Amino acid sequence: MSTSGAEEGALGMPRLPAGFRIDGWKLDAVIGSGGWGTVYEAHAVADGTVAAVKVLPTGALAPGQRAALGELIAREVRFSAEADHPHLIRTHAVCTVSAPDMPALDGAIALVMDRAEASLRQTLDAAGTGGPIPEAVRILCGVAAGLAHMHGAGWVHGDLKPANVLLGADGAVWLADFGLATELEGTHAYLPPLGTLDHVPPEWWSQRTGAGGTVVRPTADIWAFGVLAHQVLTGGLHPFPGATARARSYAAQAYARGTAPLRLDAGLDENWRRLIGDCLAPDHAGRLRHTAASLSARIEQLASPRGRRRMLPVAAVA
C-alpha cells in the first residue's frame, strides 16, 4: 500500500496513512502521539469492531532506547495477557507492522486495545479548576477498583496519573498504559528509574537504583491515587504547588521532610480531605495500611446518595 504523504509522528517518525492495514485491522485517524509512539483509531476488517492501535517503532532508536522500549512493551503485553477486569484496558492483539517502503516503521510493534473516548487528562484540561469534574466519584470508584484488582493479583501499576486513565462509552473507566506495571516479589518489586515526576512518592527520590532498578511498592500507587483524586475533585489542581512537574515534586519532598504543610484545596469536604491525606502520608510506612481495596470501599460509601452531597463545595453546603 502506498504511504506517500504520511505525516511525521512520535520521535520524528512518519505516520501511517488512513486505510493502512496491520493484520486484521485497518487504521483510521490519528488519536494522539507521545514520546514512544502514535495511537490510531482502527477497525477490524472482519466485523468493523472499533479499537485503538498503538504503533511503537523500534528501528531508529539507539540500542539503549530500543532495549528500554522492548522492556516496556514486554511488561504491557505480559500484564494485559493476565488482566481480566472491567476497569483495566484490554490489549486484544500484538502485531508487527509490515511497511517495506517506510523503513522507519517497518517491523514496528502494534498493540491493539480498547478504544477510549478520552483520557482523564483531557477531561481535566477541558474542565478548568474550581470543583469536581462531572462524574468525579464514579471515575474515582473505577480507578480504585481497577487498582485494587491489580494489587490483589500481585502487580503494581507504577505510573498512575490522569493521562493513564481512559474514559470510554457508556461510562467506562479504564486504567491503561502498563509499560511500568510490574509483578511484586513479596512486598516490593523493581522498576527502571522512570515515572511521572509529580506523581511519584517522595521516597522515590531518596532510593538508590540498583542492578534491578528502583524499589517500588503498592504504596507508590496509593500516593499517586491521592494526587489523582485531588485533581479529579478540584478540576485539575495538583495538591502540591508549582508551575512545573519538577517544582511540584520538590514541594512534595519538602512536605515529606516536614518543612512544609500539606495544603489541600479549601473546597474539599472533610471526608475527601481525610481520604486524600491518608493516600498522601509522607512515607511508605504511613501509607501501608491504606490499601487500594480499602480506598475503593471508602469511595463506594461516599458514592451513596448521602455521600454525593459531600461532593458540593464547602461554601455550598454551609
N, C-alpha and C positions, 0 to 999 in steps of 0.2 A: 504494500500500500504506500502511496506517495506520502511523504512527510514534509513537502515543501511548505514554507510559510509558518512553520511551528514557532511559537514564541519561546523566549527564554524563561525558565522557571527557577527552582531552587538550585543553589550552587552554580548559577550561570548555565544550567543545562537547558537545552531546548525542550519545549513541551510537546507532548504527543498530540496530534490533531484529533478533533472530534471524529468519531467513526473508527478510530484505530481499535483493532481487536487484540485482546490478550486472552488467549484460550477461549473460554465460552462467554467472555464479557466484552461488550463494546463501549468504548469511552464516549462520554458526552462532554459537558462543560467542565472547566477547572473550578473546583470549590475553594481551594486555598493552596498556599505554598509556604514551606518552612525551611529551616536550616538543612534538613536531611533530604527532603523530597517534596513531591507535588501530589495533591489529592484531587481526584477527578470524580464527578458523578458518572455512573455507568449503569448499564442494564444488561441482564442476561439475554443472550441471543435466543435461548430456547423458549423462555416464557415472559420476558420483559421485566423480571424482578429488578427493582432498583437497588443499587448498592453504591458504596464508596470504594474507590480503588486508590490505595496509596502506593505511588511508584517511588522506589528508593534506588537511585543509580549508584553504582559502585565503581565503574570503570575509571573515572577521572580522579578518584580520591587517592591521597597519599597512603602508603601502607598502614600507617598508624590510624588514619581516619577510616580506612576500609575495615581494619580489624575491629575498631570501636563500633562501626555501623553493623558489622556482622554479628557482634555480640548482642547489640540492641535488638536486631531482628530475631535472633535465636531466642532471646528472652520473651519477646512479644508472642512469637509463634508457639513456643512451649506453653506459656501460660494460657493463651487463647484456646489451645487444644484441650486443656484441662478445665477451663472455666465453664460453668453452666449455671448462670443466674440471670434473672431478668434485668438486673442493674449493672451488668458488665457487658461491654460491647463484644460482639462476636466476630471472629475472623473466619470467614467461610472457606477461603482458599488461599493458597500461596502459589503464585505463578512466576514464570520467568518471561521477561519481555523479549520478543524477537523483533529487532529493528535493525537489520544489517546496514541500511542506508543512513542510520543515525548511530554511529559508533559510541557516542557518549551515553546512549540509553540502551543499547543492545546488551542483553544479559542482566538488566536491572531487575530487582526483586519487586513484585507487585503483591500487595496484601489486599484481598477483597473483604470488605467489612460492611456492617450495618450502615445504612445511610441516615445520618442525623440531619435535623433541620438547622441547628445552630449549636455553637458551643456556649457554655455558661459565660465565658469571657466576652463573647459578642453580645450576649444579653445584658451583662453588666455595663459594657461600654455604651449601649443604647439607652440604658435606664437613667444614667446620671446618678446623683447622690441624694440622700435625704430620707430614705426609708427602705423597707423591704421591697425587693423586686416581686413582680407577680408570681404567685405560686411558690414563694420562698420556702415555706415549711415543707411542701410536697417534694421540692427539689432536694432539700437537706435530708428528708426521710430516705429518698432514693440513694443519695450518696452514702449515707451512713449504713444503709442496708447492704449496698454493694461492698463497702469497705469491711463490714463485719463478716461477710461471706469469704472475702479474700483472706482475712486474718484467721478465720476459723479453719480454712483449708491450708494454713501454714505459709501464706505468702504476704509480702509487704509490697505496697504499690510503689513507693519510693519517689513519686513525682506528682502528688496530688495537688492540683491547682485548677482554677476556673477553666483554663484552656483545655484541660483533660477531662472535663465533664461535658458530655454531649447530650443535647435535648432533641428528642425525636417526636414524630407524630403521635397523637393520642396520649400525650403526657409522658412519653418515655424519658427516663433519666438513666444515662449510662456512664460508668467510669470507663475511660479509654486510655490509650497510649501506655502499653505495658512494657515499653522498652527497658524500663528500670525495675520492673517487678522482679522480685527475687524470692526464692524459697528459703524459709528460715532453717537454720541449723541449730535447733534447740530454741534459744531465746533471741537469737540475732542472726544476721546474715551480713554479707559483704557486697558492696556496690562500688563501681568506679566512682571517683570523686566528681560526680555530676549532680545536677539538681538545680531547681529554680531558687535563686539567692534569697528571695524574700518569702519563701515558703518552707525552707529547711529549718529544723530546730536549732537553738543556739549551740548545743553541744557539737553539732556538725562541724563547727569552725575550729574547735579545740582538739578534735580527734586526729590522731596520726593515721596516715594512709599507709597500710602495709602491703604486702605482696598480693593479698586477696582483695584489696580495696579499702573502703571506709566502712566502719561498722554501722549498720542500720537496724533499727528495731521497730516493732509496730507503733511505739510511742512517737516515732517521727511522723507517721501518718496522722496520729491524733493531733499533733501540733498543727500540721498542715490543714486538717479539718477545722480547727479553731480559727485559723486565718481565713479560710474559705467561708465559714459560717458568718463571720463578722462582715465579710464583703457582701454576701447574699442578703443579709438583714439590714444593710445600710446603703444599698445601691452602689456598692463597689469600693467603699472606704476600707483601706488596709488598717489593721489595728495598730501598726507601728508607723510613726511619721517619717516622711522622707520623700523627696522628689524622684528618686531612682530606686531600683531594686536593691542596689548595694547600700544606699543610705538607710533604707528600711531594715535591712539585715543588721546594720550597725546599731540601729535603735533597739532591735530585739536582743542583741547581745548586751547592750547596756542594761536593759531590763533584767536579763538573766543574771548579770553581775550584781544587781541590787542598787545600781547607781541611777536608775530611772524607774518611775512607777509605770504600771500598766494602765493606760488611759483608753478605755473602750468608749465607743460613741455614747453620748449622753441620752440618745433616744431609745436605747435598748432597754427592754423590760428586765427586771431583776432576775427572772428565771433564765432568760437567754444570756444575760451577763454572767451568771454563775456557770452556765454550761460552757461558754466560750472561755471563761477564766480557768476552768478545770483543764480544758484542752491546752491552754497556753501556760500551764505550770512551767516554771523556768528551767526545770531539768527533767531528765528521763525518769528519775525515781518519783517525782511529783505527779507525773502523768500515768504511771504504771497501772494504777487502779481504775483508770477511766478507759475502758475498752471500747472498741467500735460497737460491739453488741450493746453495752450499757448506754452508750450515747444514742444508739438507734431507739432503744426503749424509751429514753427520756424525751426524745423528739416526738415519738408517737404520742406520748402523753400531751405534749404541747400542741400537737395537731388536732386534739379533741376540740369540740366547739368552745369550751371554756378557754383552752389554750390558745386558740386562734385569736381571741380577743386581745391576748397579750402581744400580738404582733403589732398592734397600733402603737404609734409613738407615745412616749410617756405623757406629753402635753395633752394628747387627745383623750386620754383616759383619766386625767386628773379630776 
